[in-house]
């Protein structure tokens, strides 16, 4: 990928990266005119997820794992990550049991994060007590959501908590600490696809794309 530097943690995409031409990829016809570019192709996403799964396995070893998936944007990332972890554990002859639970936050209106942050999901996460917990989140920007979730999870006394974030945005007053496992560090652009949405649209895109101004106006609430 042009203008991308590989660093640790995560693959860092420079501010000047303009993405790939839409003409190079297949995407749903009903989004014609609603996207600027393909920012991260699906194949690149999957390759990075394999790397994250390897790192997670190295850290967790043979221990069982509770996975807490942050919906809705995290469901594809979580599914692909857990499948990769399972596949790699089998090929390494490791016995690893994973259980997935779901939680949801709502804090966006159109393309803006609001001050209102609501946790939607099970209030009782007592099954996390004494367990190794992996929180899977699609995107981290200010870190406000993740801090709230970590505080919530810690009240249930897990043995260990790690966070996997597919995307970390470079935003003003961004997250002070990166997730433990980072897929890509990206500029402050509003991206959709791979289950990331704009008012519930674009989740069906396989690639991560930049929404156009036309798309924002078309699907604005």
Secondary structure as UniProt FT lines:
FT   TURN            2..3
FT   STRAND          4..6
FT   STRAND          11..13
FT   TURN            15..16
FT   HELIX           22..24
FT   HELIX           29..31
FT   TURN            32..33
FT   STRAND          35..40
FT   HELIX           42..60
FT   TURN            61..62
FT   STRAND          65..71
FT   TURN            72..74
FT   HELIX           75..91
FT   TURN            92..93
FT   STRAND          98..109
FT   TURN            110..111
FT   STRAND          112..121
FT   HELIX           126..128
FT   TURN            129..130
FT   STRAND          132..140
FT   HELIX           144..154
FT   TURN            155..156
FT   STRAND          160..169
FT   TURN            172..173
FT   STRAND          181..186
FT   STRAND          191..193
FT   TURN            194..195
FT   TURN            199..200
FT   TURN            203..204
FT   STRAND          208..211
FT   HELIX           213..218
//
